[in-house]
Amino acid sequence: MIKAVIFDFGNVISKTNTLAYCDDMEKLTGIPSAVFKSVYDTDRSGYDRGTMSGEEMYAALLAHTGYKEAAENDRILQQLVQIDLKSWFNLDEAVTEWGLSLQREGYKLGILSNMPFQFLDLYEKKIPLFVAADYACFSCRLNIIKPEEGIYRDCISGLGIAPQEAVFFDDLQKNIDAAKRFGINGCRWTGIEQGKKDWHLLCQTSR
């Protein structure tokens, strides 16, 4: 029987991030937006793992791509981090209400997200699903990131349920695959309508 719903944050609770914010970074620095987009191809994992700050991440990126002057400019680095963080604080109200409605129906509400400390410092208390969650599992507080098994284990333990009693929504297939290997019912998020269909189907078949 399904007892809990677990949501990822980025591109699930938050609206799809198109990385358009990288254009703002280009306007700020004169450095092509493609350079900033490439941070997702290099190493954002340390930021999400809680082992480096956003400033350190962008300094490493800029130094690696040959923009040494910008990499050593503390003011620029701080502005880049603020642009980055703000771009993710774009909540999907329909998803928020659905999650809260499931909790009102008696299901446990979990959050499982790769997340840097700096985002939580600014926005954690402003996100209704984070505040209401029965258990919120963030990578930076565990030094573990999806799709590593330990983060799924922590979330399930925190909710006090068995893996097969949870439905987990994430926009990345590799994170869903890892959840399934651990025994969690994983569904790749493509939007709220499909999410609701997946949820109802799993609830019906698990009875």
Buried (B, 14 or more C-beta within 10 A) or exposed (E): EBBBBBBBBBBBBBBEBEBEBBBBBBEBBEBBBEBBBBBEEEBBBBBBBBEBBBBBBBBBBBEBBEBEEBBEBEEBBBBBBEBBBBBBEEBBEBBBEBBBEBBEEEBBBBBBBBBBBBBBEBBBEEBBBBEBBBBBBBBBEBBBBBBBEEBBBBBBEBBEBEBBBBBBBBBBEEBBEBBBEBBBBBBBBEEBEEBEEBBEEBBEEEE
